[in-house]
């Protein structure tokens, strides 16, 4: 599953690193692509929006709107 979160208060590369580090500590998150004002988080589906909000808050920022994309890509059967 992929969750996209808007994050307020981020202004620089240090902010990006702080949010990335905070999200990396959340069990179930496989990958987080963080840029100023936004994070795209790939996870196993067990991660709640509250867990994402809490992790970002620990880093000192606030999550605004979040959206979930539950689609998965088809796996090609190569033989």
Order of alpha helices (4+ residues) and beta strands (2+ residues): beta-alpha-beta-beta-alpha-beta
